[in-house]
Amino acid sequence: MSETQWRTHRLELDDQTLREWDAIVLQAAPDGIVLDRSAFYPGGGGQPPDHGVLLWGGVQTSIAGARKGDDLYLIPGEGDPLPPPGTAVRGAVEDGRRTALMRTHSGLHVLCGVVFRDFGSLVTGGNMEPYAARMDFDLPEVPPGFKENVESACNKEIAAGRRIDVRVLPRAQAFAIPDIIRTATNLVPPDVPDVRIVDIVGLDQQADGGTHVAATSQIGRIEVVKIENKGKGFRRLRIRISD
């Protein structure tokens, strides 16, 4: 079963601000609960999954994560009660964690846009936790003042309050956009008919499946904490997001 054939309708792709919703349990086991509707981001593209709870019949089941398989599975906390199939539940995503990850993910896209615009470097990898992240670039030379210049340019783009738009395009139309893939390797599976595009208007436009804030002004401040040489011209930039 492909992601587009999952029984779970992914609400977070429609509304990234949604934190609570009603759903029906389709399947429940200690290794995963399947809902008909869910706003839990399951992780991917370096962004870790959401945490939260399901409320049902006066009972609370914690959700410690999510995983992709033949369906979208929510991982219950160890030993927590499982709502039987057919149960009506109220889902809630942990707001602090999700919001932090949205700010961090959007911050990485600003970083990616600045480094691509100013140095023409593609991304070779990345990962994030709330308010801390790394991004790897194909960057053979690091010019003098690179760290300070990148940090300054990123915060200038944040201060500009650029709108961050999300849309879904047919595959052919998406791939007709110049430089829509900002990674050295195209990570969009070949059987995906539609491609989700995240556009920091005027700076960075790329295929991406994660969650983001609505404007760069909501990110906060980016600090380039460290630059590491990963060999063969690859550089790792570590950033921190603050208010």
Backbone hydrogen bonds, N-H to C=O, Kabsch-Sander energy under -0.5 kcal/mol:
donor,donor_aa,acceptor,acceptor_aa,energy
5,Q,2,S,-1.6
6,W,3,E,-1.3
9,H,36,D,-2.6
10,R,8,T,-0.6
11,L,9,H,-1.1
11,L,38,S,-2.4
12,E,38,S,-0.8
13,L,10,R,-0.9
14,D,10,R,-0.5
14,D,11,L,-0.9
15,D,11,L,-2.4
18,L,15,D,-1.2
21,W,91,G,-1.7
23,A,89,V,-2.3
25,V,87,T,-2.4
26,L,34,V,-3.1
27,Q,34,V,-1.6
29,A,32,G,-1.3
32,G,29,A,-2.2
33,I,74,L,-2.2
34,V,27,Q,-2.8
36,D,24,I,-1.9
38,S,9,H,-2.4
41,Y,39,A,-0.6
44,G,47,Q,-2.4
47,Q,44,G,-1.7
50,D,41,Y,-2.2
52,G,63,I,-2.1
53,V,92,A,-2.3
54,L,61,T,-2.5
55,L,90,R,-2.6
56,W,59,V,-2.6
59,V,56,W,-2.3
61,T,54,L,-2.9
62,S,60,Q,-0.5
63,I,52,G,-3.5
64,A,62,S,-0.6
64,A,75,I,-2.7
65,G,75,I,-0.7
67,R,73,Y,-2.7
69,G,71,D,-1.8
73,Y,67,R,-2.6
73,Y,71,D,-0.7
74,L,33,I,-2.7
75,I,65,G,-2.4
77,G,62,S,-2.2
80,D,77,G,-2.3
86,G,25,V,-3.3
87,T,84,P,-2.0
89,V,23,A,-2.7
90,R,55,L,-2.5
91,G,21,W,-2.6
91,G,89,V,-0.6
92,A,53,V,-2.2
93,V,19,R,-2.6
94,E,51,H,-3.0
95,D,93,V,-0.6
98,R,94,E,-2.1
99,T,95,D,-3.0
100,A,96,G,-2.0
101,L,97,R,-2.5
102,M,98,R,-2.5
103,R,99,T,-2.5
104,T,100,A,-2.3
105,H,101,L,-2.9
106,S,102,M,-2.5
107,G,103,R,-2.0
108,L,104,T,-2.0
109,H,105,H,-1.7
110,V,106,S,-2.0
111,L,107,G,-2.4
112,C,108,L,-2.9
113,G,109,H,-2.7
114,V,110,V,-2.6
115,V,111,L,-2.6
116,F,112,C,-2.4
117,R,113,G,-2.5
118,D,114,V,-2.8
119,F,115,V,-2.0
120,G,115,V,-0.5
120,G,116,F,-1.5
121,S,115,V,-1.1
123,V,182,R,-2.9
124,T,136,D,-2.6
125,G,136,D,-1.0
127,N,134,R,-2.0
128,M,46,G,-1.6
129,E,132,A,-3.0
131,Y,100,A,-0.6
132,A,129,E,-1.9
133,A,239,I,-2.0
134,R,127,N,-2.6
135,M,237,L,-2.1
136,D,125,G,-3.0
137,F,235,R,-3.0
138,D,122,L,-2.4
139,L,137,F,-1.3
139,L,233,G,-2.0
146,F,143,P,-1.7
149,N,145,G,-2.8
150,V,146,F,-2.8
151,E,147,K,-2.2
152,S,148,E,-2.4
153,A,149,N,-2.4
154,C,150,V,-2.5
155,N,151,E,-2.2
156,K,152,S,-1.6
157,E,153,A,-1.8
158,I,154,C,-1.9
159,A,155,N,-2.3
160,A,156,K,-1.2
161,G,158,I,-1.7
162,R,157,E,-0.9
164,I,214,A,-2.8
165,D,163,R,-0.6
165,D,199,D,-2.7
167,R,197,I,-2.1
169,L,195,V,-2.7
171,R,193,P,-3.0
174,A,170,P,-2.7
175,F,171,R,-2.6
176,A,172,A,-0.6
176,A,173,Q,-0.5
177,I,174,A,-1.5
180,I,177,I,-1.4
182,R,180,I,-0.7
184,A,123,V,-3.0
187,L,185,T,-0.6
192,V,189,P,-1.7
195,V,169,L,-3.2
197,I,167,R,-3.7
198,V,206,Q,-2.7
199,D,165,D,-3.2
199,D,197,I,-0.5
200,I,198,V,-0.6
200,I,204,D,-3.5
201,V,163,R,-2.3
201,V,199,D,-1.2
203,L,200,I,-2.9
204,D,200,I,-1.9
206,Q,198,V,-2.2
207,A,180,I,-1.8
208,D,196,R,-2.3
213,V,102,M,-0.7
216,T,162,R,-2.6
218,Q,215,A,-1.9
219,I,216,T,-1.9
220,G,216,T,-0.5
221,R,242,S,-3.3
223,E,240,R,-2.5
225,V,223,E,-1.1
225,V,238,R,-2.2
226,K,238,R,-1.3
228,E,236,R,-2.8
230,K,228,E,-0.7
230,K,234,F,-3.0
234,F,231,G,-1.8
235,R,137,F,-2.4
236,R,228,E,-2.8
237,L,135,M,-2.9
237,L,235,R,-0.5
238,R,226,K,-2.7
238,R,236,R,-0.6
239,I,133,A,-2.7
240,R,223,E,-2.0
241,I,131,Y,-2.1
242,S,221,R,-2.2
